[in-house]
Amino acid sequence: MSQTFNGLAAFFAPLLGREFILSGKTLTEKETAAMSPSQLNAYLNHEASSVQIPYLIIGAVVLIVAILISRTHLPEIVDESEEAAKEEAKPLLHRMGVLLKEKNLMSGAVAELFYVGAQACVFSYFISFSEKATGMEEKVAASYLAAATLGFLLGRASGTFLMRFFSPVKILATYAAINVILILLAVFMPSHFSVYALIGVGFFMSIMFPTIFSLSIRGLGAKTKLGSSFVIMGIVGGAIFPAIMGLIADRTNIQYAYLVPAVCFAYIFHFAYKNLKVKKLEVVAAH
């Protein structure tokens, strides 16, 4: 249920942004050059001010939710097994040191880092890519971004269904390989087809987070709880890789910058390929 809600929220966000944030006015290089510094500064300030109210609303909602959670009594989850009790009794640094030697867990944590980074990159720069690679207006690009997030939701539903009949690991490897190909096509075929390719990326990356997570913690036993925290820390990739992508875009162009998520999906393929022998995998509902 939460996955459906998150997917619908992601779908409507670009549409709301199109109506209430994006101005629909993008300056050409000639128009920018014709402006005086004060005129350009006034234009940029006006564009920046359009996001103030939406972000204040988002911040207020998050603050209210945080207050409600802080006042809600949550039951403590206790693993009553003898093995888990022995594991919990060990010093934390010792347990962390043991987990650092778990090669599959560490590879999975890196794969999750790369996945969250790739997702943030693909969606964050989608409108900018559509504008600069195809000349598309930003409000039209926002509609295509909504289509990409809808594809993500449909991909999650269809991927979950396919996992009943096919190995989740093989699906993960296949989807990662497809995304590498789609991004390369988007980078080197700058046309409207490139935008459709990025929409396809949204569809095929939809099952990656829960599949990588489940594959990473497989077989940890009593160490699963702490091991899960290592994998979850991979969400920091959503802050790291977009910054790298932005730096590359500034020094080259937005098309070449999309090679960053291509590299991310290539590593995810490598991680899945190393685990192709895994026959059964219970994929947890996450992200």
C-alpha positions, 0 to 999 in steps of 0.5 A, spaced: 500 500 500 505 504 501 509 503 495 502 505 491 502 511 495 509 513 494 508 511 486 502 516 485 505 521 489 511 521 485 507 521 479 503 527 481 509 531 483 511 533 476 504 535 474 504 539 480 510 542 479 509 544 472 503 548 474 505 551 480 513 552 479 515 552 472 514 558 469 514 556 462 519 561 460 526 559 458 531 564 456 535 563 449 543 564 449 541 570 445 536 573 450 541 572 456 546 575 452 542 581 451 540 582 458 544 587 463 546 584 469 541 587 473 535 584 469 538 577 469 539 577 476 532 580 477 530 574 472 533 569 476 531 571 483 524 571 480 525 564 478 528 562 484 522 565 488 517 560 485 519 554 489 519 558 496 512 557 497 512 549 495 518 548 499 515 551 505 509 547 505 513 541 504 517 543 510 511 544 514 508 537 512 514 534 514 515 537 521 508 535 522 509 528 521 515 528 525 512 531 531 506 526 530 511 520 530 515 523 536 509 523 540 507 516 537 509 510 541 512 504 537 513 497 540 520 495 540 522 489 536 525 484 539 528 478 536 527 472 542 532 467 538 538 465 542 542 466 536 540 473 536 541 474 543 548 472 543 549 476 537 546 482 540 551 481 547 557 482 543 560 489 542 557 493 536 564 495 534 566 487 533 559 486 530 561 491 525 568 489 524 565 482 522 560 485 517 565 488 513 568 482 512 561 479 508 563 481 501 556 480 498 553 485 504 558 490 502 557 489 494 550 490 496 551 496 500 555 499 494 550 497 489 544 500 493 548 506 493 549 506 486 542 505 485 539 510 489 544 515 486 542 513 479 535 514 480 536 521 483 540 523 477 535 520 472 529 524 475 533 530 477 536 532 471 530 529 466 527 536 465 534 539 463 536 534 459 529 534 455 530 541 454 537 541 452 537 535 448 531 536 444 529 543 445 523 541 449 519 546 453 520 545 460 512 544 462 512 539 456 518 536 459 514 536 466 509 531 463 514 527 460 517 526 467 510 524 470 510 519 464 517 516 467 514 516 474 508 513 472 512 508 468 516 507 475 510 505 478 508 500 473 514 497 473 514 495 480 507 492 479 509 488 473 516 486 476 513 484 482 508 479 478 514 477 474 518 475 480 513 469 481 515 466 475 522 468 474 528 469 478 529 476 481 536 476 480 536 474 473 530 480 472 535 485 476 541 483 471 536 484 465 533 490 467 540 493 469 543 491 462 537 494 459 538 501 463 545 501 461 543 500 453 537 505 454 542 511 457 547 510 452 542 511 447 539 517 450 546 520 450 548 519 443 542 519 440 540 526 442 532 527 439 526 525 442 527 518 442 532 520 448 527 522 452 523 516 451 529 512 452 529 515 459 522 514 460 524 506 459 529 507 464 524 509 470 520 503 468 526 498 468 529 501 475 523 500 479 524 493 482 532 494 484 532 497 491 528 491 494 531 486 490 538 489 491 536 490 499 534 482 499 540 480 496 545 483 500 542 481 507 541 474 504 544 469 509 546 473 515 542 470 520 542 473 527 546 479 523 541 481 519 538 487 523 545 490 523 547 488 516 540 491 513 543 498 516 549 498 512 545 497 506 540 502 508 546 507 508 546 507 501 541 512 500 546 517 501 548 516 494 542 520 492 546 526 495 553 524 492 551 522 484 547 528 482 552 533 485 557 529 480 553 529 475 552 536 475 559 538 475 560 534 469 554 537 466 557 544 467 564 542 464 561 538 458 553 537 457 547 534 460 547 528 455 554 526 457 553 527 464 548 522 464 553 517 463 554 517 471 547 513 472 550 508 466 556 507 470 551 506 476 547 501 472 553 497 470 555 496 477 548 493 479 549 488 473 555 486 476 553 485 482 547 481 480 551 477 475 555 475 481 549 472 484 546 469 478 546 462 482 542 464 487 535 460 486 530 463 491 530 470 494 524 473 498 524 480 496 522 484 501 517 490 500 521 497 500 522 503 497 
